[in-house]
Amino acid sequence: WTSEKYLKWMRTRICIKCGDIHAEPHHLKGVGNMSGGGLTSPDILAVPLCRSCHDEMHRNPELWPYQWELICRTVLDAVNRNILVVK
């Protein structure tokens, strides 16, 4: 699933980890065969992170399980703002 609208919205958000105002989409990393080797996970599995937190997430595999909480918080925010519509 890809959505430029969703990613564009994500770029308007603050970093979900530290609150920095300069966020960019970070796609789920280190889970099964959804990432690595040139693969990018679906956009629904992305979260807004600043460059520093984004780099830290890629460097530190101990943070990878925490991505699920960040994804849930991001999706809930998007649903509450009618960016993602659940039918």
Secondary structure as GFF3:
##gff-version 3
##sequence-region A 1 87
A	DSSP	alpha_helix	4	10	.	.	.	ID=ss1
A	DSSP	beta_strand	23	27	.	.	.	ID=ss2
A	DSSP	three_ten_helix	43	45	.	.	.	ID=ss3
A	DSSP	beta_strand	46	50	.	.	.	ID=ss4
A	DSSP	alpha_helix	51	59	.	.	.	ID=ss5
A	DSSP	three_ten_helix	61	66	.	.	.	ID=ss6
A	DSSP	alpha_helix	67	80	.	.	.	ID=ss7
###
